């Protein structure tokens, strides 16, 4: 983006703050997907009709599908999409205001429903690696340039959800928020299926097949750029996961044990899974919107630093950490928060020694051996206390679910009474 274009963007953004806002909500998600917290908050309000909620995306296929379901959705560049982005009082998004529209958010109440609970340093806490220059500068001029060129990353939300005091401190630092800007609450993505259990899906039903055990592999995003390097010969993208897996050998063992291995890469790396479906018992689900409707059917989670394991603590699913080696040493990922080194089950993430233990393995052969053992798929009595302690760190007991917490904080008592009456009667009230 040129300097002139960045200036124009800032002018449009601040001019948008002059538009009057009415009581409706626009919602959107990363990479134009229909996913994560914003998705489940939107679906909840489609059930209840508490507030007019409008999905904004750049993907016409998503918009068409939502409209077919009878929901309201618009392209962010359409006339109606621009109109609603300019006039909606509330913005609910999973990453940045650009999930909806980064030009027209000024003047709206911006609620960042952030897509994870961090182990890796995020946003303004990032001080090293390829993302650091987006947030950090040693001079006032450099800071001004960052605000100009990395516009949406520097727009602070007005509110965020935080499930525990630990997350309070991380979000306050990373997003530069005051304590009163944090709502003590769980997340819509984890609370939706508690409120609407009939919306869950069974894995055999979705995939039309039966397995003894279902393994979900969800690695974190490798933002070092390794996944964007070509192999130097035919221009093909180098896949870092080929260094950590012998997919053919894994497939053979999975087939023998009647196990299913679901692979869920980060949206920024979703292209890396396109060749995996050639292997029996390995299915790439990186193209799925999300995985929250199947978590109750997962028997084991394998990850490195993905915060999905924090959500799975609510389902009491066993967790195995796999950080495969590069050149005889554990792979270097983004800098993590200090507290993560001392967490039960998780600790010593940044150790330079690739020493396997009962929670973490570093070599593919060690991973294969773990998957061959039945005890890997159970939380043993000797470790259940550590799982419970970890759950207590991230998930404080809530009297209300995320939907009630959001509504209590942002909406009047009159509207809360309206939604309660609607849920009891089973009717969907008219939008306002």
Secondary structure, 3 states (H helix, E strand, C coil): CCHHHHHHHHHHHHHHCCCCCEEEEEEECHHHCCCHHHHHHHHHHHHHCCCEEEEEECCHHHHHHHHHCCCCEEECCCHHHHHHHHHEEEEEECCCHHHCCCCCCCCCEEEECCCCCCCECCHHHCCCCCCHHHHCCCCHHHHHHHHHHCCHHHCCCCEEEECCHHHHHHHHHHHCCCHHHEEECCCHHHHHHHHCHHHCCCHHHHHCCCCCEEEEECCCCCCCCHHHCECCCCCCECCHHHHCCCHHHHHHHHHHHCEEEEECCCHHHHHHHCCHHHCCCEEECCCCCCCCCCHHHCCEEEECCCCHHHHHHHHCCEEEEECCEECCEECCCCCECHHHHHCCCCCCCCCCCCCCCCCEECCHHHHHHHHCCHHHHCCCCCCHHHHHHHHHHHCCCCCCCHHHHHHHHHCCHHHHHHHHHHHHHCCCCCCC
